Every structure is written in C-alpha cells, then in structure tokens.
Amino acid sequence: MQMDFYHCQIIQIAGVPGRNEPDVGEVNYRYVLALLDELGYDGWVGCEYRPVRWQCR
C-alpha cells in the first residue's frame, strides 16, 4: 500500500486508468467535485493528465 501525501494535499484529477482527460474513465468527477463543494472545500483543484490528442501513436 502506498500513501501519496503530496496528491492528497493538493487534489489533482485525471481520467482513470489512462490518466487522460478527466471527463473519460472510471471516476465520476461531477459527483466528486460537487461533494467537495458541499463539504466546503475552498482550495484549488488541478488537472494532471495527458491529453489524448498529444500522445504519440
């Protein structure tokens, strides 16, 4: 098991499992971001993903 304290602290999002755009994949970011808002989170949410169009083929 690994605990990534860096990413827990700064909240970054990406698509799972391909680490592409966050609107594709297994994580429902609409729900996650709405929940963060509901819980009063007022920090930054960054995107850390590899755009599909920039990947080498």
ZIJOJO-V170243 format. One record per pair of residues at least 12 apart in sequence whose C-alpha atoms are under 10 Angstrom apart, sorted by the first residue. I is the first residue (numbers start at 1). GAP is how many residues later the second one is. Records with the same first field share a line. If there is no record, write none. Layout:
I = GAP, GAP
This chain:
9 = 34, 35
10 = 33, 34, 35, 36
11 = 32, 33, 34, 35, 36, 37
12 = 32, 33, 34, 35, 36, 37
13 = 14, 16, 20, 32, 33, 34, 35, 36
14 = 13, 15, 32, 33, 34, 35, 36, 37
15 = 12, 13, 14, 32, 33, 34, 35, 36
16 = 12, 33
18 = 31, 32, 33, 34
19 = 29, 30, 31, 32, 33
20 = 27, 28, 29, 30, 31, 32, 33, 35
21 = 26, 27, 28, 29, 30, 31
22 = 25, 26, 27, 28, 29
33 = 12
